Amino acid sequence: MFRIAISRLTDEGRRITPEHRGTALSVDEAVHALREHLPSVDTSAFGSDAVQRSVNRINDFRHDVVTADGGHYRVVIAPMM
């Protein structure tokens, strides 16, 4: 299982405000949840292999994204332990 955290970045990334938390059984399910919460975000960087390599190497996957309306978010996908 994986946990998903989506946070809004403000003040040029100096302030992080949690916006959404959830869980998923797989990386693909986590990416699907991201698409539902932030539909205008390009999720090409969230491939199963890239996420899994990052999780194996540093225990989570973090990626900053920008929505079509200019909102900045940090997405974290990490295994539940």
C-alpha positions as CSV (number, residue, x, y, z in Angstrom):
1,M,0.0,0.0,0.0
2,F,1.0,3.6,-0.6
3,R,0.1,6.8,1.0
4,I,-0.5,9.9,-1.1
5,A,-0.1,13.5,0.1
6,I,-0.9,16.6,-2.0
7,S,0.1,19.9,-0.6
8,R,-0.2,23.5,-2.0
9,L,3.0,25.4,-2.3
10,T,2.8,29.2,-1.6
11,D,5.3,32.0,-1.2
12,E,7.6,30.6,-3.9
13,G,7.7,27.2,-2.2
14,R,8.5,28.4,1.3
15,R,5.1,27.5,2.7
16,I,3.5,24.1,2.3
17,T,-0.2,23.6,3.1
18,P,-1.6,20.1,3.2
19,E,-4.6,19.7,0.9
20,H,-5.3,16.0,0.3
21,R,-4.3,12.7,1.9
22,G,-5.2,9.3,0.8
23,T,-4.0,5.7,0.3
24,A,-3.7,3.4,-2.7
25,L,-2.9,-0.2,-3.3
26,S,-0.5,0.4,-6.2
27,V,1.4,3.2,-7.8
28,D,-1.0,3.2,-10.7
29,E,-3.9,3.7,-8.3
30,A,-2.0,6.6,-6.6
31,V,-1.5,8.3,-10.0
32,H,-5.2,7.9,-10.7
33,A,-6.0,9.5,-7.4
34,L,-3.7,12.4,-8.3
35,R,-5.5,12.8,-11.7
36,E,-8.8,13.0,-9.9
37,H,-7.7,15.6,-7.4
38,L,-5.6,17.7,-9.9
39,P,-7.0,16.9,-13.3
40,S,-5.0,19.6,-15.2
41,V,-1.6,18.3,-14.0
42,D,0.8,16.6,-16.4
43,T,1.4,13.2,-14.8
44,S,4.0,11.9,-17.3
45,A,6.7,12.0,-14.6
46,F,4.6,9.7,-12.4
47,G,5.3,6.4,-14.3
48,S,5.2,3.3,-12.3
49,D,8.9,2.6,-12.8
50,A,10.1,6.1,-11.9
51,V,8.0,6.1,-8.7
52,Q,9.1,2.6,-7.7
53,R,12.8,3.4,-8.3
54,S,12.5,6.5,-6.1
55,V,10.6,4.6,-3.4
56,N,13.3,1.9,-3.4
57,R,16.2,4.4,-3.3
58,I,15.0,7.1,-0.9
59,N,11.8,5.7,0.5
60,D,9.4,8.1,-1.2
61,F,8.6,9.9,-4.5
62,R,8.3,13.7,-4.4
63,H,7.4,15.8,-7.4
64,D,6.3,19.5,-7.7
65,V,3.6,20.1,-10.3
66,V,1.8,23.1,-11.7
67,T,-1.9,23.2,-12.6
68,A,-3.3,24.9,-15.7
69,D,-4.4,27.8,-13.6
70,G,-0.9,28.3,-12.1
71,G,-1.3,26.5,-8.8
72,H,1.8,24.9,-7.4
73,Y,1.6,21.6,-5.6
74,R,4.0,19.0,-4.1
75,V,2.9,15.4,-4.5
76,V,4.4,12.7,-2.3
77,I,3.8,9.0,-2.8
78,A,5.4,6.7,-0.2
79,P,4.9,3.1,1.0
80,M,2.9,2.5,4.1
81,M,4.9,0.8,6.8
